[in-house]
Amino acid sequence: MHILQTQRLRLIALNMNQLRAYLNTPEKLETELGVAVSREILTDTVRGAIALKLARMERVDARSHSWLTYWLILVESASFGAGLVGYKGIPDHNGAVEIGYGIDPDYQNQGYTTEAVQALIRWAFHQPNCLAVTAHAVRNPASGRVLEKVGMQVFRREGEDNFWRITKKEWRELS
């Protein structure tokens, strides 16, 4: 199991059983991890994404699971799993991977999402096959601020959608 520690957060790469528990019986995940987890983020969209992630994880070697799972955003001071952050797959043939995230409304606008996304970008760029991290966001000011704070820039717009990216080289220059 991969765990990343930041100043205020612990990010836990959920294994398949933990993802299933979050999806179907969150209280089991809470018992296993010893912390409460947000129910607010388990929207129909997130439930569908978890099901898709589980299906993909079943088809690949376990060494790739950290790219495919959700990482629980554990706010240390509250002992609360407030959100999820993760990649939408393994880096493609160009070395690019897309990131996505969500956090409980009670934990928004406190910098937790930015801190979690920064940590996952750092982790990705320490993997040899990742050269760029991208994000796709509908023009959402809060999401855009997160992506700007981590050094991403819009590289394409389509209607209300913005496509963001940071390369390993750009990230190194910012670090």
N, C-alpha and C positions, 0 to 999 in steps of 0.2 A: 504494500500500500504506500502510495506517495503522499507525503504530508509536507506542505510548505508553510513556513512561519514568517509572518511579517510583524511589524511593530504592534498591531492591534488584533491581528487575525491569525487563525490557523485555517489553512485550506486543505481539505481531506479529499483525495481522489476516491470516490465511492466505488466499491467493487460491485459486481453484478447483483449479488444478494442484497447489498445495501440499497442499490437503486430500486430493486423490486420492492423492498420493504418501504422505501419512501413513497413509492407509487401506490402500493396497496395497503400497507399497515404502518404508517409513520411512527406509531408508538413502539413498534419493534426496533426501528432504527434508533429512536430515542433511548431505549433501554440499552442497546448495544454500545452506543457512543457516550451515553451518560449525560446528554444535553437535550433540551427541547429543540425542535426544528419547526420552521415556519410552515403553516398550512396555506397561508395567503398566496404563496408563489405557485402553488399547485393548480394552476389554471388548466383549462382543457388543452391549450397550446403546449404547455410544459409537460402535461401528462403524455401527449402525443410524441413530444421530443424524447422523453424518457423511454417510451416504448420503442421508438426508432433506434435509440442508442443501444438498448438491450439487444435488439435484433442484430445490429452491426457487431456488437461485442461477441456474440455467440459465434460469428463467422470468422473471427481473426484470432491470431496468437495473443495470449494474455499480455505479452510485452507491449502491445499496442493499446491496451485498454486506457491508459492515462490520456491518450489523445481522443478517445471516444466517449468517455464517461463525463458526468458532471462532477465538479469539485464543490463540496459543501463549504460555504463561507461561514466559518464559525467565529462569531464576535466573542473574543476571549472574556472581556469584562462582564458580559451578560450571560456567558455560557449558553449561547443561543445560535443555532444554525439558521442564519438570517437570509441566506440566498444561495444561488447556484451560479457557477461560472464554468465554462467548458468550451472545448473545440467542437467543430461540426465535422470532424474527420481527421484523418492522418494527412500530413503535408502532401500536397499534390506533386506532380512531376516538375513543377517550377519551384517547389519548396515553400509554397504558400498554404496557410491554414486559416480558416475563419473562426473567430471567437464570438461567443454569445454569453449573456449574463442576465440575471434578474435578482432583485432583492426585495424583501418584505417592505411594505410601505412605511412601517414604523422605523426603519433603518435607512431610509433614503435621505439624501442631502447631508450625509455625515462623513463622506469620503470613503466609506467602506468598499463600495463598488470599484472606485478608482484604485484603491489599494489592492484589491483582489485581481483586477485586470492587469495591473502592473506586475504583480507576482507571477501570473500565468504567462505573460509575455516574456518575462525574464527566464522562466523555466523553459519555454519554447525555444528561445534563442540559445540556450545552453545545449540543445539537442542538435546534432550535426545536420540533420535533414531539413531543418526549418530555416528559411531565408526571409520570410515575410509573414506578418500576421495581419489579417484583414477583418473587417466588420461590416455588416450590412445593417443600416438603421434607417427606419422611416424618420423623417425630419422631426426628431424628438429632442427638444433643447437639453434635457437632463442627460440623455444618452450621449448627445454630441459633446457636452462638457466633459464627460468621462473620457471619451475618446481623444479629445484635444489634450486633456491633462496628461495622458499617457504618451503623448507625442505623435499620435496618428494624424493623418491629413486626408481630407476628401480627395479621392482621385477620379471619381466618376459620380454623376448625378443622373438619375432616371426618374422623372416625375417627382414624387415626394420622397423617393429613396436616395439615400447617400451611401456611397461605398467608400470605406475608410481603409487606410493601409499604413503600416510602418515596416520598414525593412530592417534586417539585422544590422546593416551598416548605419542606418539612421539612429537606431536604438543605441548602438555603441557610442555614437557621437554625443548623444544626450546623457549617457551614463557617466 
